[in-house]
Amino acid sequence: MHAGPEELSIVAVGIAAATFCLVCLLWWLFPRFPFVVVGCGLFVAVVSLLLSYGLDTPFRERFGRVGNAHIGCFIEAFRHVAYAMVFLRVLGTLFFEETRTFFSLSGTWGWWFARGVFVLVVASILCKTTQYHVMTGPNELLSSYVKHNESSNRSQNATAAGDNAQSLQHRQIKQGSSSGYQREYVTPYLFYLPQSLLHFLLWAAPLAFIPISAAARDWSETEAIITELTTDLLDGAAVLKKKDAFLHFCCRTRQILAKYLEIPLWMMSVLAFEILIGFSTLSDTAKTFHVFELTVISLSGLMFILGALQYQRLYLEFTKHCVVDCPEWIVASNPWTVMVSAARDSVAIGIAAAFGTSVFSWVISRIV
Protein backbone atom coordinates (compact mmCIF):
# COMPACT_ATOMS: atom_id res chain seq x y z
CA MET A 1 0.00 0.00 0.00
CA HIS A 2 1.32 3.40 -0.87
CA ALA A 3 0.15 6.97 -0.55
CA GLY A 4 -1.40 8.73 -3.50
CA PRO A 5 -0.56 12.21 -4.82
CA GLU A 6 -3.11 13.83 -2.51
CA GLU A 7 -1.65 12.20 0.60
CA LEU A 8 1.90 13.12 -0.49
CA SER A 9 0.83 16.72 -1.00
CA ILE A 10 -0.71 16.83 2.46
CA VAL A 11 2.49 15.42 3.99
CA ALA A 12 4.62 17.94 2.10
CA VAL A 13 2.42 20.86 3.13
CA GLY A 14 2.60 19.67 6.74
CA ILE A 15 6.39 19.50 6.62
CA ALA A 16 6.54 22.95 5.01
CA ALA A 17 4.13 24.42 7.58
CA ALA A 18 6.08 22.95 10.50
CA THR A 19 9.36 24.27 9.09
CA PHE A 20 7.83 27.69 8.47
CA CYS A 21 6.58 27.85 12.07
CA LEU A 22 10.07 26.96 13.26
CA VAL A 23 11.58 29.69 11.07
CA CYS A 24 9.08 32.25 12.40
CA LEU A 25 10.05 31.31 15.96
CA LEU A 26 13.74 31.64 15.09
CA TRP A 27 13.14 35.02 13.43
CA TRP A 28 11.41 36.19 16.61
CA LEU A 29 14.32 34.96 18.74
CA PHE A 30 17.06 36.32 16.49
CA PRO A 31 17.51 39.83 17.96
CA ARG A 32 17.68 38.30 21.43
CA PHE A 33 19.52 35.01 20.94
CA PRO A 34 21.34 34.91 17.56
CA PHE A 35 23.46 31.89 18.48
CA VAL A 36 20.36 29.94 19.53
CA VAL A 37 18.84 30.70 16.12
CA VAL A 38 21.93 29.53 14.28
CA GLY A 39 22.29 26.42 16.44
CA CYS A 40 18.65 25.35 15.98
CA GLY A 41 18.77 26.06 12.25
CA LEU A 42 21.93 24.00 11.77
CA PHE A 43 20.59 21.13 13.89
CA VAL A 44 17.34 20.82 11.91
CA ALA A 45 19.22 21.16 8.60
CA VAL A 46 21.71 18.42 9.48
CA VAL A 47 18.93 16.05 10.63
CA SER A 48 17.10 16.70 7.36
CA LEU A 49 20.25 15.97 5.35
CA LEU A 50 21.03 12.79 7.27
CA LEU A 51 17.53 11.45 6.67
CA SER A 52 17.51 12.25 2.95
CA TYR A 53 21.02 10.96 2.28
CA GLY A 54 20.70 8.03 4.67
CA LEU A 55 18.36 6.15 2.30
CA ASP A 56 19.90 3.93 -0.37
CA THR A 57 18.10 5.61 -3.27
CA PRO A 58 18.90 7.26 -6.63
CA PHE A 59 18.81 10.56 -4.72
CA ARG A 60 21.85 9.54 -2.71
CA GLU A 61 23.62 8.20 -5.80
CA ARG A 62 22.95 11.39 -7.79
CA PHE A 63 23.69 14.06 -5.18
CA GLY A 64 25.64 12.18 -2.52
CA ARG A 65 28.44 10.85 -4.69
CA VAL A 66 31.17 13.39 -5.44
CA GLY A 67 33.96 11.73 -7.36
CA ASN A 68 34.44 8.34 -5.75
CA ALA A 69 33.19 9.25 -2.28
CA HIS A 70 29.74 9.70 -0.77
CA ILE A 71 30.35 13.12 0.80
CA GLY A 72 27.38 15.04 -0.60
CA CYS A 73 25.77 15.24 2.84
CA PHE A 74 28.98 16.66 4.31
CA ILE A 75 29.26 19.29 1.55
CA GLU A 76 25.65 20.37 2.01
CA ALA A 77 26.13 20.61 5.77
CA PHE A 78 29.19 22.79 5.21
CA ARG A 79 27.09 25.04 2.96
CA HIS A 80 24.72 25.65 5.88
CA VAL A 81 27.67 26.36 8.19
CA ALA A 82 29.06 28.88 5.68
CA TYR A 83 25.72 30.68 5.41
CA ALA A 84 25.35 30.64 9.20
CA MET A 85 28.74 32.35 9.55
CA VAL A 86 27.74 35.01 7.04
CA PHE A 87 24.40 35.35 8.84
CA LEU A 88 26.09 36.01 12.19
CA ARG A 89 28.62 38.43 10.69
CA VAL A 90 26.24 40.45 8.52
CA LEU A 91 22.98 40.42 10.50
CA GLY A 92 24.42 39.76 13.95
CA THR A 93 27.13 42.45 13.74
CA LEU A 94 27.08 44.80 10.75
CA PHE A 95 23.28 45.18 10.54
CA PHE A 96 22.23 44.16 14.03
CA GLU A 97 20.18 47.30 14.74
CA GLU A 98 18.50 47.10 11.34
CA THR A 99 17.69 43.42 11.91
CA ARG A 100 16.18 44.15 15.31
CA THR A 101 14.05 46.90 13.76
CA PHE A 102 12.99 44.65 10.87
CA PHE A 103 11.72 41.90 13.18
CA SER A 104 10.33 44.18 15.91
CA LEU A 105 7.39 45.37 13.75
CA SER A 106 8.26 49.01 14.27
CA GLY A 107 9.91 51.69 12.18
CA THR A 108 9.00 53.91 9.24
CA TRP A 109 6.73 53.17 6.29
CA GLY A 110 9.81 52.11 4.34
CA TRP A 111 10.41 49.24 6.74
CA TRP A 112 6.75 48.23 6.49
CA PHE A 113 6.99 48.22 2.70
CA ALA A 114 10.09 46.01 2.92
CA ARG A 115 8.26 43.65 5.29
CA GLY A 116 5.32 43.42 2.89
CA VAL A 117 7.57 42.47 -0.02
CA PHE A 118 9.40 40.07 2.29
CA VAL A 119 6.15 38.28 3.19
CA LEU A 120 5.18 37.94 -0.48
CA VAL A 121 8.57 36.52 -1.39
CA VAL A 122 8.50 34.10 1.57
CA ALA A 123 5.04 32.87 0.53
CA SER A 124 6.27 32.36 -3.02
CA ILE A 125 9.34 30.46 -1.79
CA LEU A 126 7.17 28.23 0.39
CA CYS A 127 4.87 27.31 -2.50
CA LYS A 128 7.56 26.88 -5.16
CA THR A 129 9.95 24.92 -2.94
CA THR A 130 7.22 22.57 -1.70
CA GLN A 131 5.93 21.97 -5.23
CA TYR A 132 9.46 21.30 -6.48
CA HIS A 133 10.21 18.73 -3.78
CA VAL A 134 6.94 16.85 -4.34
CA MET A 135 6.73 16.83 -8.15
CA THR A 136 9.44 18.54 -10.21
CA GLY A 137 12.48 17.32 -8.29
CA PRO A 138 11.55 13.63 -8.19
CA ASN A 139 10.56 13.67 -11.88
CA GLU A 140 13.82 15.35 -12.88
CA LEU A 141 15.76 12.80 -10.83
CA LEU A 142 13.84 9.93 -12.42
CA SER A 143 14.43 11.29 -15.93
CA SER A 144 18.16 11.63 -15.37
CA TYR A 145 18.29 8.15 -13.83
CA VAL A 146 16.44 6.66 -16.80
CA LYS A 147 18.73 8.38 -19.29
CA HIS A 148 21.77 7.15 -17.41
CA ASN A 149 20.48 3.57 -17.35
CA GLU A 150 19.50 3.63 -21.01
CA SER A 151 22.95 4.94 -21.92
CA SER A 152 24.56 2.19 -19.87
CA ASN A 153 22.36 -0.44 -21.49
CA ARG A 154 23.25 0.73 -24.99
CA SER A 155 26.94 0.67 -24.18
CA GLN A 156 26.54 -2.92 -22.93
CA ASN A 157 24.51 -3.97 -26.02
CA ALA A 158 21.37 -4.75 -24.01
CA THR A 159 18.70 -6.78 -25.76
CA ALA A 160 15.65 -5.08 -27.25
CA ALA A 161 13.34 -7.06 -24.99
CA GLY A 162 15.20 -5.95 -21.90
CA ASP A 163 15.13 -2.33 -23.05
CA ASN A 164 11.40 -2.46 -23.70
CA ALA A 165 10.74 -4.03 -20.31
CA GLN A 166 12.83 -1.40 -18.55
CA SER A 167 11.18 1.44 -20.46
CA LEU A 168 7.75 0.09 -19.51
CA GLN A 169 8.79 -0.13 -15.87
CA HIS A 170 10.02 3.47 -15.84
CA ARG A 171 6.86 4.70 -17.54
CA GLN A 172 4.84 2.99 -14.82
CA ILE A 173 7.01 4.50 -12.11
CA LYS A 174 6.74 7.98 -13.60
CA GLN A 175 2.98 7.72 -13.77
CA GLY A 176 2.93 6.97 -10.04
CA SER A 177 1.56 3.44 -10.46
CA SER A 178 4.44 1.91 -8.51
CA SER A 179 5.16 2.40 -4.85
CA GLY A 180 8.84 2.30 -5.81
CA TYR A 181 8.53 5.81 -7.21
CA GLN A 182 7.47 7.20 -3.85
CA ARG A 183 10.04 5.23 -1.91
CA GLU A 184 12.98 5.83 -4.25
CA TYR A 185 12.31 9.36 -5.51
CA VAL A 186 9.68 11.25 -3.49
CA THR A 187 10.57 10.23 0.07
CA PRO A 188 14.20 11.50 -0.05
CA TYR A 189 12.94 14.84 -1.36
CA LEU A 190 10.38 15.08 1.45
CA PHE A 191 13.16 14.53 3.99
CA TYR A 192 15.24 17.10 2.10
CA LEU A 193 12.47 19.74 2.14
CA PRO A 194 13.08 21.18 5.66
CA GLN A 195 16.74 21.99 4.98
CA SER A 196 15.82 23.65 1.67
CA LEU A 197 13.24 25.85 3.37
CA LEU A 198 15.67 26.67 6.17
CA HIS A 199 18.29 27.66 3.62
CA PHE A 200 16.01 30.05 1.74
CA LEU A 201 13.86 31.37 4.60
CA LEU A 202 16.34 31.52 7.48
CA TRP A 203 19.62 32.36 5.75
CA ALA A 204 19.04 33.72 2.25
CA ALA A 205 15.86 35.83 2.57
CA PRO A 206 16.95 37.95 5.58
CA LEU A 207 20.46 38.34 4.10
CA ALA A 208 18.86 39.76 0.95
CA PHE A 209 16.08 41.94 2.35
CA ILE A 210 17.53 43.53 5.47
CA PRO A 211 20.75 45.00 3.94
CA ILE A 212 18.85 46.19 0.85
CA SER A 213 16.22 47.88 3.04
CA ALA A 214 18.98 49.42 5.15
CA ALA A 215 20.74 50.64 2.00
CA ALA A 216 17.59 52.42 0.82
CA ARG A 217 17.23 54.07 4.23
CA ASP A 218 20.91 55.10 4.39
CA TRP A 219 20.77 56.55 0.89
CA SER A 220 17.69 58.62 1.77
CA GLU A 221 19.18 59.85 5.05
CA THR A 222 22.45 60.75 3.32
CA GLU A 223 20.60 62.81 0.73
CA ALA A 224 18.87 64.73 3.54
CA ILE A 225 22.20 65.39 5.28
CA ILE A 226 23.82 66.59 2.04
CA THR A 227 20.93 68.99 1.43
CA GLU A 228 21.24 70.40 4.94
CA LEU A 229 25.02 70.80 4.78
CA THR A 230 24.89 72.35 1.31
CA THR A 231 22.38 74.91 2.59
CA ASP A 232 24.75 75.78 5.48
CA LEU A 233 27.57 76.29 3.01
CA LEU A 234 25.51 78.67 0.88
CA ASP A 235 24.43 80.57 4.01
CA GLY A 236 28.07 81.28 4.82
CA ALA A 237 28.27 79.45 8.13
CA ALA A 238 31.49 79.63 10.13
CA VAL A 239 34.44 77.62 8.83
CA LEU A 240 34.80 75.72 12.12
CA LYS A 241 31.16 74.71 12.04
CA LYS A 242 31.55 73.56 8.45
CA LYS A 243 34.64 71.58 9.33
CA ASP A 244 33.02 69.73 12.23
CA ALA A 245 29.90 68.89 10.22
CA PHE A 246 31.92 67.69 7.26
CA LEU A 247 34.24 65.52 9.36
CA HIS A 248 31.23 63.94 11.04
CA PHE A 249 29.75 63.19 7.63
CA CYS A 250 33.12 61.77 6.50
CA CYS A 251 33.24 59.38 9.48
CA ARG A 252 29.65 58.30 8.83
CA THR A 253 30.43 57.62 5.17
CA ARG A 254 33.42 55.42 6.05
CA GLN A 255 31.25 53.26 8.29
CA ILE A 256 28.51 52.93 5.68
CA LEU A 257 30.87 52.08 2.83
CA ALA A 258 32.73 49.48 4.88
CA LYS A 259 29.70 47.44 5.90
CA TYR A 260 28.10 47.41 2.45
CA LEU A 261 31.31 46.36 0.71
CA GLU A 262 31.71 43.35 2.97
CA ILE A 263 28.48 41.66 1.84
CA PRO A 264 29.43 40.98 -1.83
CA LEU A 265 32.88 39.89 -0.66
CA TRP A 266 31.30 37.25 1.58
CA MET A 267 29.09 36.16 -1.31
CA MET A 268 32.20 35.79 -3.49
CA SER A 269 33.62 33.33 -0.97
CA VAL A 270 30.36 31.35 -1.03
CA LEU A 271 30.39 31.39 -4.84
CA ALA A 272 33.97 30.09 -4.84
CA PHE A 273 32.83 27.14 -2.72
CA GLU A 274 29.87 26.45 -5.01
CA ILE A 275 31.90 26.55 -8.22
CA LEU A 276 34.71 24.38 -6.90
CA ILE A 277 32.63 21.67 -5.25
CA GLY A 278 29.20 22.77 -4.00
CA PHE A 279 27.35 22.68 -7.34
CA SER A 280 28.07 18.94 -7.63
CA THR A 281 25.40 18.32 -4.95
CA LEU A 282 22.69 20.43 -6.64
CA SER A 283 20.28 19.87 -9.50
CA ASP A 284 20.26 22.26 -12.44
CA THR A 285 17.20 24.05 -11.04
CA ALA A 286 18.83 24.42 -7.62
CA LYS A 287 22.00 25.81 -9.22
CA THR A 288 19.97 28.50 -10.96
CA PHE A 289 18.24 29.43 -7.70
CA HIS A 290 21.55 29.63 -5.83
CA VAL A 291 23.18 31.89 -8.42
CA PHE A 292 20.11 34.15 -8.39
CA GLU A 293 20.13 34.17 -4.58
CA LEU A 294 23.82 35.15 -4.38
CA THR A 295 23.22 37.92 -6.92
CA VAL A 296 20.28 39.38 -5.00
CA ILE A 297 22.13 39.28 -1.67
CA SER A 298 25.09 41.07 -3.29
CA LEU A 299 22.90 43.90 -4.62
CA SER A 300 23.19 45.81 -1.35
CA GLY A 301 26.90 46.17 -2.18
CA LEU A 302 25.88 48.80 -4.75
CA MET A 303 25.50 51.14 -1.78
CA PHE A 304 29.32 51.27 -1.65
CA ILE A 305 29.34 52.96 -5.07
CA LEU A 306 26.25 55.12 -4.43
CA GLY A 307 27.57 56.24 -1.04
CA ALA A 308 30.95 57.14 -2.53
CA LEU A 309 29.24 59.23 -5.23
CA GLN A 310 27.14 61.01 -2.61
CA TYR A 311 30.23 61.78 -0.57
CA GLN A 312 32.12 63.03 -3.61
CA ARG A 313 29.28 65.42 -4.42
CA LEU A 314 29.38 66.98 -0.96
CA TYR A 315 33.19 67.03 -0.96
CA LEU A 316 33.26 69.06 -4.17
CA GLU A 317 30.67 71.47 -2.75
CA PHE A 318 32.63 71.79 0.47
CA THR A 319 35.98 72.48 -1.17
CA LYS A 320 34.33 75.03 -3.46
CA HIS A 321 32.71 77.06 -0.68
CA CYS A 322 35.17 76.49 2.16
CA VAL A 323 38.51 77.77 0.84
CA VAL A 324 41.09 77.61 3.64
CA ASP A 325 44.25 76.91 1.66
CA CYS A 326 43.57 73.16 1.53
CA PRO A 327 44.50 72.22 5.10
CA GLU A 328 45.53 68.65 5.85
CA TRP A 329 42.11 67.60 7.11
CA ILE A 330 40.57 68.46 3.75
CA VAL A 331 43.22 66.55 1.81
CA ALA A 332 42.85 63.53 4.11
CA SER A 333 39.10 63.55 3.52
CA ASN A 334 39.13 63.33 -0.27
CA PRO A 335 36.81 60.64 -1.72
CA TRP A 336 39.60 58.28 -2.77
CA THR A 337 41.14 58.25 0.71
CA VAL A 338 37.75 57.63 2.30
CA MET A 339 36.99 54.73 -0.09
CA VAL A 340 40.38 53.10 0.50
CA SER A 341 40.05 53.53 4.25
CA ALA A 342 36.56 52.00 4.24
CA ALA A 343 37.56 49.13 1.97
CA ARG A 344 40.78 48.17 3.72
CA ASP A 345 39.37 46.03 6.54
CA SER A 346 36.44 44.71 4.50
CA VAL A 347 38.64 43.59 1.62
CA ALA A 348 41.01 41.87 4.04
CA ILE A 349 38.11 39.94 5.59
CA GLY A 350 36.64 39.09 2.18
CA ILE A 351 39.93 37.91 0.70
CA ALA A 352 40.67 35.79 3.77
CA ALA A 353 37.20 34.19 3.60
CA ALA A 354 37.42 33.56 -0.16
CA PHE A 355 40.95 32.17 0.12
CA GLY A 356 40.08 29.87 3.00
CA THR A 357 36.92 28.63 1.27
CA SER A 358 38.75 28.06 -2.02
CA VAL A 359 41.55 26.10 -0.35
CA PHE A 360 39.06 23.98 1.59
CA SER A 361 37.00 23.26 -1.53
CA TRP A 362 40.09 22.48 -3.60
CA VAL A 363 41.44 20.04 -0.99
CA ILE A 364 38.09 18.24 -0.80
CA SER A 365 37.85 18.05 -4.60
CA ARG A 366 41.38 16.57 -4.78
CA ILE A 367 40.61 13.97 -2.13
CA VAL A 368 37.51 12.68 -3.90
Buried (B, 14 or more C-beta within 10 A) or exposed (E): EBBEEEEBBEBBBEBBEEBBEBBEEBBEBBBEEBEEBBEBBBEBBBEBBEBBBEBEBBBBBBBBBBEEEBBBBBBBBBBBEBBBBBBBBBBBEBBBEBBBBBBEEEBEEEBEEBBEEBEEBBEEBBEEBBBBBBBBBBBBBBEBBBEEBBEEBEEEEBEEEEBEEBBEEBEEBBEBEBEEBBEBBBBBBBBBBBBBBBBBBBBBBBBBBBBBBBBBBBBEEBEEBBEEBBEBBEEEBEEEEBBEBBBEBBEBBBEBBBBBBBBBBBBBBBBBBBEBBBBBBBBEEBBEBBBEBBEBBBBBBBBBEBBBEBBBBBBEBBBEBBEEEEEEEBEEBBBEEBBEBBBEEBBEBBEEBBEEBBEBBEEBEEEB
